């Protein structure tokens, strides 16, 4: 259980499809109607925007990044949270 005011998120990104699926799942958890997002890029942009606007302290762990280009430019800014990506590259 997370302390009040904190948010922990875990995504797998071995493939772009896994990263997108994880981002969409997080959006659903945050109450976003993902069916209204028409393109993969719109989903990723919304994901980054939602985290950037969230006032809670958050930690985003992106695990097993298959290729750094999958998450390049997609990780949200680190305020008020932090992002960690692991890779075998």
Helices and strands as residue ranges (DSSP letters): E 6-12, H 16-29, G 34-36, H 40-53, E 57-65, G 68-70, E 82-87
